[in-house]
Amino acid sequence: MNAALYVLTSITMLLCAILLLRGWSRVRRKMLLWSGLCFVLLSVASLLKFIDLSIYKPDLYTWRLAATALGLALLLYGLIWESQ
């Protein structure tokens, strides 16, 4: 049950990232780019969580945390950059 939830979360985040990046390619708004990149990294973190807790069970906690932090840092950078 948890494995299905991890996979669905990763697929949903990847779909959001694809839609945001596709929107960015059409209108070239920088906030769409930063949001899309954030969702790409959040989907990577979710996929790493699935691999970590369901399949292989290595200790990927640090990598998951790094992917999430990098994704949120990109979004924060985009928010600050767009406000200027």
C-alpha positions, 0 to 999 in steps of 0.5 A: 500500500505504501509503495503504491502511494510513493509511486503515485506521488512521484508520477503526480509530481512528474506530471506537474513538472512536465506541465509547468515546463511545457507552459514555460516553453510556450510563454517563457515566464521565469516563475514557471521554469523555477516551479517546474525545476522544483517539481522535477527535483521533488519527484526525484526525491519521491522516487528515491523514497520509493526505492529506499523504503520499498525496493532496495533499502539502502540508506538514501535518506541523505540523497532524498533530503538533498534533492528536496532541499535543492528543489525548494532552494530553486523555487525560493531563488525563483521567488526572490528573483521574480520579485525584483 
